[in-house]
């Protein structure tokens, strides 16, 4: 089983729709979780950290479910500009802070 | 403006040549990282450094070398021993190892 798994998609959704991505992780000792956004042929950019209590930033909501070992990203009222690949990142401490990136989920918002 | 710079943006080299990719940050971050990204694949860690004069191998270090003589700089050398060097190389930094990472714009290396 991969350390971090994401559905690569693509998810094709109409403008204004709500879309959710999940990311599962295998190491129960994982400590920190992040969502990054990567546009085509560009570098990843931090979208938001994921806190145990869940957190929201405008149209974006991130949740952590430690019991089932997954994190989620919800995007409400999708915009064309949300089209990108969304990377899940998990870190855990195993003598050093190991950082693992998921393969990413591609989102295409359609007019 | 604080940030991470990588140069060059595009790099072409002949097979068998070593090449060094530059990465500089002025964020005063202790930790720096090098990743490789191939089409349709996730980021794979090549090397990381938690502090000046210290660095550790990542998951795919074979055929690569790094140095960390200054806090701001973490150059990556792609040696001729790297079997398939053509890829998108990304440098990142974080305040501490395992923290939120900030990426440079990347270098696309093509070996002919």
Interface residues (C-beta under 8 A of the other chain):
Chain A: X8 X31 X32 X34 X41 X42 X43 X44 X45 X46 X49 X87 X89 X91 X93 X96 X97 X98 X99 X101 X102 X103 X104
Chain B: X33 X35 X40 X41 X42 X43 X45 X50 X56 X88 X90 X96 X97 X98 X99 X100 X101 X102 X103 X104 X105 X106
